[in-house]
Amino acid sequence: MEKYRFIIVGSGWRSLYFVRIAKALEDKFELCAMLCRTEEKAERMAKENDIYTTTSIEECKAMKPDFVVVVVNKDSIADVSKEWMGYGFTVLCETPAALNTQTLNELWQMHKAGGRLMVAEQYIYYPTYRAQLSILRKGVIGEPTFLNFSLAHEYHGASLMRAYLNTSASVPFTVSAKTYAFPTVETMNRYEKITDGRVADKKRTVATFEFANGKVAVYDFDSEQYRSPIRDNYVKLQGVRGEMKDSTFLWLDEANEPQKSVLLGKVRRVTKESDNPNLRYVCECEEIRMVHDGEEDVIVYEAPFGIREMSNDETAIAQVMVKAAEYGRGQGCEEAECALRDALQDAYMAIIMKQAVETGENISSEVQSWHEI
């Protein structure tokens, strides 16, 4: 199959994820160029990462990529995405798609006018979450009703929230929220490991989302959680006929007898050379099995690209990249529209949650343009 060709607009920390994916999946992707703002940055990125870089928009346009990855700062993502959509390209932008409701609606209107936009909302493609969702979709615990979770922040959290509760982007909701600050020992940031025992206040936001379909979610997330070894994730989802707690499913069979199943993953650890402690090794998930009563088991997840020495985050992003490339070639248009509607709703839910934190009031959602049927 002809490789999917793409360019990267932006040269920050997050842009390197797409570089690593292109190198790991060189049989699928061809990184044509990285567009940098300055010659100095272009030269440095080219040297450090062995990729082609440029400062010329016209040169990038002439390459006619299948899609354009927009990975710039959050304040600029929407404007840069609009720019490249206006050039006629399929855009895959980093999250969130925009920081205010007006711009979210403008992006939807551009899509309805023929613009092609996808958002790199990757969390639903993480191996564990993908496996859990595949089981839930089979109705093992019945219709999900109540979710208590601490897995990801803001728009990522909203995406997982609606996925677990099987609730569409058009369902109205009300949210109440509060942010607390708790002293926590710092352990690691994006670039380095911290071992001097320094303590800093870290923010934790707790929010309750009540949906018009009667379902409820309690969102709970700490700003340290992504990297800290002393702050873990959890999820508990209750349904009519059972519940899921992290890797464990408790449910009733057809005879209404209680059953228990557990998810077990096969993970491969790969050590790499890097000055960044976050990149010195990756734990790549090969497969996940659902084990019943310690004996009977079935595979519920397999690495979609095989073993490529990619992190879970990179594996998830790569799946979104494939969908963006197919969209750029005129495939999966209906699925792409649904994904965009979901991503806009994710960003909107994050905006509403922030309003609830700032005002101390219950905030109700309003009908937006992407809610149209």
Protein Blocks (a to p, Z undefined) as FASTA:
>chain_A
ZZdddddedjbfklmmmmmmmmmmmmlpccfbacdfbfklmmmmmmmnopaddfbfklmm
mnopabdcddddfklmmmmmmmmmmnopacdddddfbfbfklmmmmmmmmmnopacdddd
fklmgfklmmmmmmmmnomnopafbdcddfbghjlmmmmmmmmnopafklccdddddddd
dddddfbdfkbccfehpacdddddddddddfkopacdddddfklmmmmkbccddddddfk
bccehjaccdddfkopacdddddddddddddddfblklmpccddfbdcddeehlaccdfb
dcfkbpnhiafklmmmmmmmmmmmmmmnopaklmmmmmmmmmmmmmmmmmmmmmmmmnop
acdddddfklpZZ
